[in-house]
Amino acid sequence: MSPRGSSGVFLLVLLILNLQSVSGGKVLVWPSEFSHWFNIKVILDTLIERGHNITVVTHTASLSVQTSPSAGYNVEILQVPYTKQDILENMERMLKCWTHDLPNDNIITASMKIKEMIDTGTEQNQAVCNELFAREDLLEKWRKEKFDVLLADPIFMCGELLAQKLDLPFILSLRFSFGNTVERLCGQLPAPPSYVPSIGSEKTDEMNFLQRLKNFLFYGSQDVLFYLVTKSKWDHLYTEVMGKPTTMCETMGKADIWLIRTYWDFEYPRPLLPNFKFVGGLHCKPAKPLSKELEKFVQSSGDHGIVVFSLVSMINNLTMERANTIASALGQIPQKVVWRYSGKTPETLAPNTKLYDWIPQNDLLGHPKTKAFITHGGTNGLYEAIYHGVPMVGLPLFGDQPDNMMHMKTKGAAVVLDINTMESKDLADALKTVINNPSYKESIMRLSRIHHDQPMKPLDQAVFWIEFVMRNKGAKHLRVQAHDLSWYQYHCLDVVAFLLSVVALITFLFIKTCSFFFRKCFRKTHPDGKARKNKKE
């Protein structure tokens, strides 16, 4: 064989080996629940298609993670001292508090109720963590398997701690965590309060003095609360597991890549870091044909089109009075309405509205007859609306939803209402506005064009960075040096103190020198050099 032929074979072998290293990796996954799991699952499906071996760590009370062999991934199930029903009941109490108690109770009473439910969720999370790190046999098994990377959702704690315990590079997938304090304080993501509104503040990037003051104070209160919660609830567990003083924030800050589930179609312009990657809308895809029965109902709308309405299962926590208010409003518009609703049928339900326990939301939003989307403002539904270019009426309920809808309202793509105080006329008017005023359609189409005009699809981007970390055994070269600086070094307070000291010293020496020469030059003396005595003397 000629040298040229030998080199060709050698390059082909290298290429094959390289492809195997990309497609045959091992990924350990620490997921969360509900819509958070849905986003992770979309990524896992693609990784499986590309030949990667996936192991998902879950627990006996999980409501979302599929554990059957047909899932396509391996599953490790941890035993926990609570049930699925316990999680559901705590979620239902929280939703009821946000949608009913919070508007009616005083702020102190409502806050105490929310704190109690958050404490319950924290206890459940810690129970999983304790069971995980008590399983030394399982940890040893994973060490021997030699995983390439760990993928975690930080809304459910301890994934990053597991990565540190196994000495694995890890990636965090999130929309935001703890009101974006995790990204700022642990990920060192810059967030100047002068033009980066805090998540939950419902402000835009254009703030006057008073709004900037409130945003600054809001950031401060979030930071204090975050440190108090992590110090009292989590840091002792991280220290115990690692066998040395360790904080939750320090551990999260070691993430190689942060996959942020938004994009510039949603976000206000702000500074980013090299290891923060936008993958908003990674679950979105072209619409598929509807079922015959549903397509028939949609086509019966004629030129008026349809409205898609989904508050997911949360609508069951609203009172019948609210459901009747909504149903009455829907009856005042000429469009047909597809409403995902599994509660008791409202008394005011009109003939133009059809109720479904479940709807193919993405396929309906992608249908050419869809004119508007009524949504609670969850990130997944919001991005499906952006993807397909459907203007929205927002009825936010809790969490990040009010902030999400404020973004859409600011960008001219939505009208936002308070679901607890709105009247039927308010909702009907809002629907007529977003359907009949062309500016809303134009705005959402502009956002849709921005979303689609990317060099790489969001899902491909997420998979690329996961495989990048696998290929390179991490991505520490993308982490800023700020992680190794103290707070006063980060803000250059030591430098400022030094410069102020130098200025103070120079000022002191200058004053002393001037004083000395002033006395030398202006003090009158006798020719013999002695000071002249007072004439009276």
N, C-alpha and C positions, 0 to 999 in steps of 0.2 A: 504494500500500500504506500502511495506517495505521501510525503510530509504534509502536503496540502489536504489530502484525504484524511490523514490521521488527525490533523487539527480540527477538521470539520466534525469528525466523530466525537472528538473531545468536547467541542463546544455544544454539540447536541446532547451529550451526557450531562454536561453542566446545566443546560437549559431544563432537561427533564428533572434533574435533582432540585433545581430551583423551584419548578412548578410544584413538585411534591412538597417542598417545604412550605409553600404558600397554601396549598390546598389540603394539607394533612395535619394541621395544627390542632392543639387541644385547648378548649376554652372552658373555664369554670365560670358559672353564672350565679350571681346573688340578686334575684329579682325582687320587685315589690308587687303590689296587687293592682287589680282593676285596670284603668287606662295605662298605668305605668307598665304593667306586664304586657299589655297589648303592643306598646312601642318596642319593648325588648324582644318580644316574640317575632315581630317582623324582621328584625335584624338576625335572630337565630335561624329563621327559615332560610335566609339567604346564605348564611355561613354554612348551614348543612348542605345546601345545594352545591356549594363550592368545595365540599369534601372535608370540612372540619368536623372534629369530634366534640360534641357539646355535652357538658354535665351541668344540670341545673340543681341547685340546692334549694329545697323548699321544706315545708313543715306540714304536719297532719291537719292543721286548721286552715290551710290555704284555700281561698275561694276562687282563684284564677288559674293557677299553674296546672296544666294538664299533665297527669302522671301516667297515662296509659302508654304501652309500648309503641303505639302508632304515632306518638308525638315526634319521633325522629331523633330524640336526644335521650341521654341517660339521666336518671333522676335519683337524688339522694334525699330521703324524707326524714326529717327530724321530728321526734316526738315532743309535743308541747302540752302543758297542763291547762289548755283552754280549747274551745271548740269553734267551729265555723260560725255557729249561732252567736257565740260571744262577740265575735268581730262584727257580725251584722247588726247586733243590737247596739253596740257602741257607735257604729256608723249611723244608724238610724237616729240615735239620741243626738248625735252631733248635727245631723242635717235638720232635725226638728228644732234644735237650738238656734241654728243660723237662720232658718226660714220662718220660724214662729216666735220663739222665746226672745231672741235678740232684739227684734223690732218692738217688742212689748215690755220686756223687763228693763230695769235700770241697768246701766253699763256694768256696775259692780257685780250684780247678781248674775248677769249673762256671762261675764268674764270668768266667774268662779265655776259656772257650769262647763264652759269650754275647757278650762284648766283641768277639771276633773276628768273629762273625756280624753284629753291629751295625755294625762297621766296614765289612764287605763291603756291607751295605745302604746305608750312607752314601756309599761310593764310587760305587755304582750311581746313587744319587740325584744326586750331584754331576756325574756324567757327563752326565745329562740337562740339568742346569742349564748346564753349560759349552757344550753343543751349542745350547741355546736362545739364550744371549746372544752366541754366535758368529754367529748368523743375523741380521745387521743388516738384510738384505733382508726377512725375515719381520717383524721389529720395525717396520720402516718401513711395511710393508703394513698391520699392525694399527693403527698410528697414523692412517693415512688412513681406516681403516674406522670410527674414532670409536666404540668400544664404550662402553656406558653403565655397565657394572659388570663386575668380575671375581669369580668364585666359586671358592674354593680350599679344599682340605683340607690343613691344616698338617702332617699326618703325613708328607706328601710335600713337601719344602721347595721354595722358589723361586717359588711362586705369588704370594705377597705382594710379592716382589722384582720380579716381572714387572709387577704393578700399579703399583708406584712408578716403574718405568722408563717405563711408558706413561702415567703420571699419571692413573690410574683409581681411583675408589672401589672398595673390595673388601670381600668378605664371607667369613668363615671358617666352615666347617661341620665340627664335630668332636664326639666323645664326650669325649675328653680328649687332651691331648698332652704327652708326656714327664712322665707322672705328675701332671698338672695344674699344672706349673710355668709353662708357657706362659701359661695363663689368669691365674695369680697375678702373675708377674713381668713379663709383656709386656702382658697385657690389664688389669692393675691390679685384678683381681677380689679383693675382700677375702676372706681365709680365716683367721680367728682360730684358731690351733691348739688353743685351749681347747675348742672344740666343733665344728670342721670337720675331720673326719678326712682325712688325706692319702690320695689314691688309691694303693692298693698296700699300705697299712698294715693293712687288714682290720679297722679299728676302727669303732665307731659314734659318734654324736654325744654319747653319754653315756659319759664317761671319768672314771676316778678319777685320783688324782694321778700314779701311776706310768704310766698310759696316756697322760695328757697330756704327761708328760715324754718318753715315747717318741715321741709324735706330734710334739712340738716338735723333737726331735733328728732325726726322720725328714724333716721339712720342711727343716731346715738342711742335711742331707746331700744331699737332692734339689737344693736351690738351688746348693750348691757344685759338684755334679756337672754340673748344667745349664750353669753359667757356664764351667766348664772345657771341656766338650764344644763349646759354641757358639763359645767363643773360639779353640779349637784347630782346629775342623773347619769352621766356617761364616763367622765374622765377616770373615775375609780375603776371601772370595768376595764378600760383600755390599759391602765397601769397594771392591773392584776394579770391580764392575759399576756402582756409583753414582758412582765417581770421587771419593769423599770418605769420611772415616771414618764407617762405618755398621755397626751391629750387627744381627744377626738379630732380636733381641728388640725393638729400637727399630722395626724395619720392621714386624714383626707387630703391634706395639702401635698402628699406624695404621689397623687394621681398623675399618671403619664399624660393622659388625654381626658379632656372634659367634652363630652358630646352634648351640646346645648340644643334642645328641641324647639328652637325658633330660628328665624332668619331675618334679613333686612326688610322683607316684606311686612314684618310685624314689629321688629325692634326699632327704637329711635337710635340714630347714630351715636356711637359710644366707643371708647377704646377697648381693644381686645388684646389677648395674649397669644403667643404662638401655639400653645397647647389647648386653646379653646376653639372648638369647631362647631359651626352652625349646621344642624341637620334637621331643621324644622320641616314638617310635612313628609318625613321619610315613609310614613304608612300610606300616603296618598297614591292613587292609581286611577287609570281611566275607568269610566263607568261601564258596567256590564248590562246586558238587557234585563229588564224587569220581568217578573212573572206575568203570565197572561192576565190574571185577575187584576194585578196592580196596574199593569200597562193600560188595561181597559178603563180603569178609573181615572188615570192620568189623562188619557186621550179625551175622556168625556168633558174635560175642562175647557175645550175649545181654544179660542185665542186668548182667553184670560190666563190660562196656565194654572200652576199649582203653587202652594206654599208647603214647605216641609217643616214640621214642628217636632222637636225632640229635646226633652229635658232629661232623657234617660229615665231611670227608675226613681229619680229624686222627686218627680212630680207627685208620687204617692204620699209624700210627706206634707203636701199642701192641703189646706182645708177644702171642703166641698165648695165653700163660698168662693175661694180663689179659682177653683176649677170651673165653676159656673160663670165667673167673670170672664175667664179666658174663652170658654166655649161660645159665650154670647158675642164676644168681639169677633171671633172667627166667622160667625154667621153674618157679619156685616160687610164682608168683602166678596167680590164676584168670583174670586179664585176658588178652586177646590183645595182642600187641606188634607194632607196626610199627617196624622198626629200619632206619634208613638206614646201610648198611654195605657197603663194596665190597672188603673184605679177604678173606682165606681163611676159608671157612666154619668157625666154631668146632665142635669135636668134641662139645660139650655142648649144642648148639642143640636146644631143645625144640619140640614140635609147635605150641605156642601162639605161636611167634615167627616172623615172616616178614621176610626180608631184602630190601632194595631198594637199588639204586644211587643212586636219587634219589626223594624223596617230596615231595608238595605240602604242605609243613609247615604253612603258614598255614591251608589248607583242613582239614587233619586236626585242628589245634588248635581250630578253630571247629566241629568236629563234635560233636553232643550226646552221643555215646558216649565221648568222650575224658575220661579220669579223671585222668591225670597226664602230665607231660612230663619226660623225662630229657634234660638239656642240659648242655653245657660252660659255659654262662653268657655266651655272646656277646650283645651288646646287642640285635641284631636279633631273635633267637629269644626272648630274655627279654621283649621288648616285645610280641611276638605272643602269648606266654602271658598277659601282663597284659591285653592287649586282649580276649582270649577268656575270661579267667578260669580258667586251668588251673594248679593247684598244681604245683610242680617238685621234682625231685631233681637237685641240682647235682653235676656231676663236673668242676670247673674244671681247666683244663690250664695256661694261661699268661696273661701280660699282665694285662688288667683283669678277667679272668674270676673269679678268687677274690674280688676286691673286689665285683664285681657280685652274686655269689651271697651274699656276706655281707649285702648290703643286703636281699635277698629273705628270707634266714634271719631277720634282725633284725625284719623286718615280718611274720613268721609265715607266709610263703607258700612256704617251701622247707625241705628238709632237705639239708645239704651233706655230701658224703663226699670223702675223699682217694682218687682213682682208683688211686694207686700202692700203697696199703696195704690197701684194703678187701677183705673176704672176701665170698663169695656171700651169706652170711646178712645182712651189713650192708646190701647193696643191696636184698635182698628185704624186709628189715624197714623200710627207708626208704620203699620203695614202698607197703607196707601202711599205714605211718603216714600218709603224705600222702593216701592214698585213703580210708582208713577213719576217720581223725580229722577230724571236720567243721570244726575250727578252721582248718585249712589252706585248705579251700575258701572259708570265710567271709573269711579274710584276703585271698586273691587276688581275690575278688569285690569286696571293699572297695577294693582298689587299682584294679581295673577300673572301678569307678564313678567314682573320682577321675579316672582317665585320660579317660573319656568325658565327664565333666562340665566341659567347657571352653567358653569363649565362641567359640572358633574351632578347627577341627581343626588338628593339628600341621602337616600338609602345607600347608594354606591359610595358616597363620601364616608358614611359611618363605617361601612365594611372595609373601605380602604384603610382608615386609620387604625382599626382593630388589627388588620393584617400587617400594617406598618409596625405596630408595637410588637407583634409576634416575630416579624422578620428581624427586627433590630434589638430584640431583647429589652424593650422599653423605649422611652422617648425623653429621657432626662435632659437631653440637650435642648428641649423646648421649654423647660421649666425655668422661670426667671429666678435670679439670685435673691429676689425679695424674700423667698422662703427661708433663707439663712440669715436674715437681718432681724434685729430686735425692732420693736415699734419705734423707738427713738432714732435708730439708724435709718429705718425706712423713710421717715419724715425728715431726715437730716437735722434732727434737733441737736445732736452732738456737734455737728458742723456749725449750726447757727450759734450755739452756746460758745464755741471756740471763737468764732468771728466777733461776737459781741464782746467777749473777753479781750480780744485784741484791740477792738475799737475803744473799749473802756480804758485799757492800759495806755494806748496812744493818747487818748483824750486827757487822762490823768497826767501823763508825762508832759504833754503840751501845756496844760494849765500850770503845772509846777514850774516849767521852764520860763513861761511868760511871766509868772509871778516873780521868779528870781531876777530876771532881767529888768522887770519893772522897778523892783526895789533898788537895783544897782544904778539904773539910769536916772531915776527921779528923786533919789534920796539926797538932800543937800548936806554937804560936809564942809568943815574948816580946811584951810590949806594944809594944816598938819595931819589931816585925815580924821580928826575927831569930830563927832557930830556936834553941830551948833546947839548950845544950850538955849533953852527958852529964855526970851528976853526978860521975863519977870524974874528969872533966877539970876 
